[in-house]
Every structure is written in structure tokens, then in C-alpha cells.
Amino acid sequence: MFKPHVTVATVVQAEGQFLVVEERVRGRATLNQPAGHLEANETLLQAAVRELSEETGIDAVPQAFLAMHQWIAPDNTPFLRFLFSLDLPAMVETYPQDKDIDRCWWLPPEEILTSKKLRSPLVAESLRIYQQGTRHPLALLSAFQWPFSEDARASNA
């Protein structure tokens, strides 16, 4: 059975600058949007909120869904990446909680798009999608959870 890695990422913008996290991958400093894997028993939006908080210290809910990317990494790892956006009124200080994040940077889009330090081509592609202006409502991604208790099952019958 095919089992891709499911990840979420959030393009965060304030005052024309974009927030990226710096993390080490195989000893090399790389730049990425705040992003990470979907965990058991959480929705895609909950995962995006959690990753944003863990990697930047920003406690906010993304405002829109941008896109879903299917990508095969150079090592043949398959990914499904769900992309969100968050527009803040002003740049804020960041406080990474995740030990894998070295620091966060507010950068102009040109610096990100031309960087040789991007974790994957999805980082630049995500920024380009954001710049195109298309936004989808979060309701596009619904989560269905079957009730776990007998009382909840009975009330839905």
C-alpha cells in the first residue's frame, strides 16, 4: 500500500516580508516555511497551527488554504503537502520551541525565491502560489471523525 508522508506548511506574511525557519538537514542550514508532519488524531488545520507554534512561537490560525502538492523527494520519499496562509498586520518576534529550528527570519520574497538554501523546491513554489493571490476557504478541508463512545454513536443514530 502506498503511504506518502502527509505534511502541512504555512506561508506567513507581514509588511511584505515572509517568515521562514532555518533548520539543519544533514548538517546543512536550510530554509523552509513553518511546516511539519500530520500527527495521529489531528486535523490538517490543527497540524498547521501546532507546527506554526512549535517552530515560531506564533499562536495563530491560518486564514486560508492555498494548495496541495504531491512531491517525490530526491531520495524517493513521497509527500503530500497541504499549504496554508497567514497574513499578520505586523512582523512579530519569534520564539522557536522546536529543537530542530535554529532561528526564524523575516525575508523579502526575492531573497527566498533566489536562495540556494531552500529545504525543497516546494518552499519557492509555495511563495509563488501565495503571490498569485488565490485563496481557498479553510472549510474546503473538512475532517470527519467517527464518534468513539457508545453515547455519541447513539445520539447520531
C-alpha contacts under 8 A as a table, 3 or more apart, distances in Angstrom:
res1	aa1	res2	aa2	distance
3	K	78	P	7.84
4	P	77	T	7.39
4	P	78	P	4.83
4	P	79	F	5.10
4	P	80	L	6.43
5	H	37	H	7.21
5	H	77	T	7.69
5	H	78	P	6.15
5	H	79	F	4.65
5	H	80	L	6.16
6	V	37	H	5.83
6	V	38	L	5.76
6	V	79	F	5.88
6	V	80	L	4.89
6	V	81	R	5.98
6	V	82	F	7.81
7	T	35	A	6.99
7	T	36	G	5.30
7	T	37	H	4.22
7	T	38	L	5.47
7	T	79	F	7.10
7	T	80	L	6.18
7	T	81	R	4.69
7	T	82	F	6.24
8	V	35	A	5.42
8	V	36	G	5.65
8	V	37	H	6.34
8	V	38	L	6.82
8	V	44	L	6.87
8	V	47	A	6.75
8	V	48	A	5.64
8	V	81	R	5.37
8	V	82	F	4.68
8	V	83	L	5.88
8	V	84	F	7.63
9	A	33	Q	6.02
9	A	34	P	5.65
9	A	35	A	4.07
9	A	36	G	6.70
9	A	48	A	6.29
9	A	51	E	7.95
9	A	81	R	7.09
9	A	82	F	6.33
9	A	83	L	4.99
9	A	84	F	6.14
10	T	33	Q	6.04
10	T	34	P	5.77
10	T	35	A	6.56
10	T	48	A	6.72
10	T	52	L	7.30
10	T	62	P	7.17
10	T	83	L	5.78
10	T	84	F	4.57
10	T	85	S	5.17
10	T	86	L	6.84
11	V	18	F	7.17
11	V	19	L	7.23
11	V	33	Q	6.04
11	V	34	P	7.50
11	V	83	L	7.49
11	V	84	F	6.24
11	V	85	S	4.72
11	V	86	L	6.22
11	V	126	S	7.18
11	V	127	L	6.87
11	V	130	Y	7.29
12	V	18	F	5.65
12	V	19	L	5.42
12	V	33	Q	7.78
12	V	85	S	5.95
12	V	86	L	4.82
12	V	87	D	5.89
12	V	88	L	7.33
13	Q	16	G	6.34
13	Q	17	Q	5.63
13	Q	18	F	4.58
13	Q	19	L	6.44
13	Q	85	S	7.96
13	Q	86	L	6.37
13	Q	87	D	4.90
13	Q	88	L	6.12
13	Q	91	M	7.99
14	A	17	Q	5.40
14	A	18	F	6.54
14	A	87	D	5.93
14	A	88	L	4.94
14	A	89	P	5.82
14	A	90	A	5.07
14	A	91	M	5.21
15	E	88	L	7.95
15	E	89	P	6.99
15	E	90	A	5.86
15	E	91	M	6.69
16	G	108	P	6.76
16	G	109	P	7.88
17	Q	91	M	7.86
17	Q	106	W	5.64
17	Q	107	L	5.14
17	Q	108	P	4.71
17	Q	109	P	6.63
18	F	105	W	7.92
18	F	106	W	5.24
18	F	107	L	5.23
18	F	108	P	6.15
18	F	109	P	6.53
19	L	33	Q	6.84
19	L	34	P	7.91
19	L	104	C	6.82
19	L	105	W	5.64
19	L	106	W	4.56
19	L	107	L	6.44
20	V	31	L	6.07
20	V	32	N	5.41
20	V	33	Q	4.82
20	V	34	P	6.50
20	V	104	C	5.70
20	V	105	W	5.36
20	V	106	W	6.50
20	V	107	L	7.43
21	V	31	L	5.58
21	V	32	N	5.40
21	V	33	Q	6.02
21	V	34	P	6.09
21	V	55	E	7.22
21	V	56	T	7.54
21	V	101	I	6.53
21	V	102	D	7.58
21	V	103	R	6.01
21	V	104	C	4.37
21	V	105	W	6.29
22	E	29	A	6.34
22	E	30	T	5.51
22	E	31	L	4.74
22	E	32	N	6.66
22	E	101	I	5.85
22	E	102	D	5.57
22	E	103	R	5.40
22	E	104	C	5.91
22	E	105	W	7.54
23	E	29	A	5.59
23	E	30	T	5.41
23	E	31	L	6.51
23	E	32	N	7.77
23	E	100	D	5.91
23	E	101	I	4.70
23	E	102	D	5.50
23	E	103	R	7.47
24	R	27	G	5.41
24	R	28	R	5.08
24	R	29	A	4.45
24	R	30	T	5.91
24	R	100	D	7.02
24	R	101	I	7.52
24	R	102	D	7.56
25	V	28	R	5.23
25	V	29	A	6.47
25	V	30	T	6.68
25	V	119	R	7.88
29	A	117	K	6.81
30	T	117	K	4.80
30	T	118	L	5.34
30	T	119	R	5.08
31	L	117	K	5.82
31	L	118	L	4.73
31	L	119	R	5.52
31	L	123	V	7.89
32	N	35	A	7.31
32	N	118	L	6.24
32	N	119	R	5.74
32	N	120	S	7.75
32	N	123	V	5.82
33	Q	123	V	6.50
34	P	51	E	6.37
34	P	52	L	5.47
34	P	55	E	6.05
34	P	56	T	7.20
35	A	48	A	7.11
35	A	51	E	5.76
35	A	52	L	7.01
35	A	55	E	7.83
36	G	47	A	7.80
36	G	48	A	7.85
36	G	51	E	6.05
37	H	47	A	7.41
38	L	42	E	7.06
38	L	43	T	7.67
38	L	44	L	6.62
38	L	47	A	5.57
39	E	42	E	5.96
39	E	47	A	7.02
42	E	46	Q	5.87
42	E	47	A	6.34
43	T	46	Q	5.05
43	T	47	A	6.18
43	T	143	A	6.31
44	L	47	A	5.08
44	L	48	A	6.30
44	L	82	F	7.57
44	L	141	L	7.75
45	L	48	A	5.03
45	L	49	V	6.25
45	L	61	V	7.88
45	L	62	P	7.73
46	Q	49	V	5.14
46	Q	50	R	6.10
47	A	50	R	5.07
47	A	51	E	6.03
48	A	51	E	5.24
48	A	52	L	6.06
48	A	61	V	7.88
48	A	62	P	7.50
48	A	84	F	7.61
49	V	52	L	5.23
49	V	53	S	6.25
49	V	59	D	7.12
49	V	60	A	6.48
49	V	61	V	5.65
49	V	62	P	7.12
50	R	53	S	5.19
50	R	54	E	6.06
51	E	54	E	5.05
51	E	55	E	5.86
52	L	55	E	5.45
52	L	56	T	5.73
52	L	57	G	6.92
52	L	58	I	6.15
52	L	59	D	7.10
52	L	60	A	7.72
53	S	56	T	5.46
53	S	57	G	4.45
53	S	58	I	4.86
53	S	59	D	5.25
53	S	60	A	7.66
53	S	96	P	7.68
53	S	97	Q	7.58
54	E	57	G	5.84
54	E	96	P	6.04
54	E	97	Q	4.86
54	E	98	D	5.33
55	E	95	Y	7.63
55	E	96	P	4.64
55	E	97	Q	5.80
55	E	98	D	5.35
55	E	101	I	6.34
56	T	94	T	5.08
56	T	95	Y	5.26
56	T	96	P	4.34
56	T	97	Q	6.98
56	T	104	C	6.74
57	G	94	T	5.52
57	G	95	Y	4.51
57	G	96	P	5.28
57	G	97	Q	6.47
58	I	94	T	6.70
58	I	95	Y	7.60
61	V	86	L	7.41
62	P	65	F	7.84
62	P	84	F	6.08
62	P	85	S	5.42
62	P	86	L	4.69
63	Q	84	F	7.41
63	Q	85	S	5.95
63	Q	86	L	5.37
63	Q	87	D	7.48
63	Q	137	P	7.82
63	Q	138	L	7.15
64	A	84	F	5.67
64	A	85	S	5.37
64	A	86	L	7.10
64	A	135	R	5.74
64	A	136	H	5.61
64	A	137	P	5.37
64	A	138	L	5.40
65	F	82	F	7.88
65	F	83	L	6.12
65	F	84	F	4.43
65	F	85	S	6.39
65	F	135	R	6.11
65	F	136	H	4.96
65	F	137	P	6.01
65	F	138	L	5.49
65	F	140	L	7.80
66	L	82	F	7.91
66	L	83	L	5.39
66	L	84	F	5.29
66	L	85	S	6.67
66	L	129	I	7.19
66	L	130	Y	7.03
66	L	134	T	6.77
66	L	135	R	5.43
66	L	136	H	5.96
67	A	82	F	6.15
67	A	83	L	5.21
67	A	84	F	7.34
67	A	129	I	7.85
68	M	80	L	6.82
68	M	81	R	5.52
68	M	82	F	4.52
68	M	83	L	5.97
69	H	79	F	7.78
69	H	80	L	5.66
69	H	81	R	5.05
69	H	82	F	6.57
69	H	83	L	7.87
70	Q	78	P	7.46
70	Q	79	F	5.73
70	Q	80	L	4.67
70	Q	81	R	6.48
71	W	78	P	5.89
71	W	79	F	5.14
71	W	80	L	6.51
71	W	81	R	7.82
72	I	75	D	7.87
72	I	76	N	5.50
72	I	77	T	5.56
72	I	78	P	4.45
72	I	79	F	6.13
73	A	76	N	5.16
73	A	77	T	5.18
73	A	78	P	6.35
73	A	79	F	7.54
74	P	77	T	7.32
83	L	126	S	7.28
85	S	130	Y	7.44
88	L	91	M	6.95
91	M	106	W	7.59
94	T	104	C	6.57
96	P	99	K	7.68
96	P	101	I	6.41
96	P	102	D	7.81
96	P	103	R	6.81
96	P	104	C	7.48
97	Q	101	I	7.81
98	D	101	I	5.64
99	K	102	D	7.37
101	I	104	C	7.71
107	L	111	E	6.47
107	L	112	I	6.88
108	P	111	E	5.58
108	P	112	I	6.86
109	P	112	I	5.25
109	P	113	L	6.12
109	P	127	L	7.46
110	E	113	L	5.08
110	E	114	T	6.12
111	E	114	T	5.44
111	E	115	S	5.91
112	I	115	S	5.16
112	I	118	L	7.73
112	I	124	A	6.74
113	L	124	A	5.26
113	L	127	L	7.72
115	S	118	L	6.26
118	L	121	P	6.86
118	L	123	V	6.43
118	L	124	A	7.66
119	R	123	V	7.03
120	S	123	V	5.91
121	P	124	A	5.75
121	P	125	E	6.32
122	L	125	E	4.83
122	L	126	S	5.73
123	V	126	S	5.27
123	V	127	L	6.52
124	A	127	L	5.15
124	A	128	R	6.26
125	E	128	R	5.03
125	E	129	I	6.20
126	S	129	I	5.13
126	S	130	Y	6.25
127	L	130	Y	5.01
127	L	131	Q	6.19
128	R	131	Q	5.02
128	R	132	Q	6.36
129	I	132	Q	5.18
129	I	133	G	7.13
129	I	134	T	7.37
130	Y	133	G	5.64
130	Y	134	T	7.00
136	H	140	L	7.04
137	P	140	L	5.74
138	L	141	L	5.88
139	A	142	S	5.89
147	P	150	E	7.92
147	P	152	A	5.60
147	P	153	R	5.85
148	F	152	A	7.01
148	F	153	R	7.37
149	S	152	A	5.30
149	S	153	R	6.39
150	E	153	R	5.06
150	E	154	A	6.16
151	D	154	A	5.19
151	D	155	S	6.35
152	A	155	S	5.22
152	A	156	N	6.49
153	R	156	N	5.33
153	R	157	A	6.50
154	A	157	A	5.29
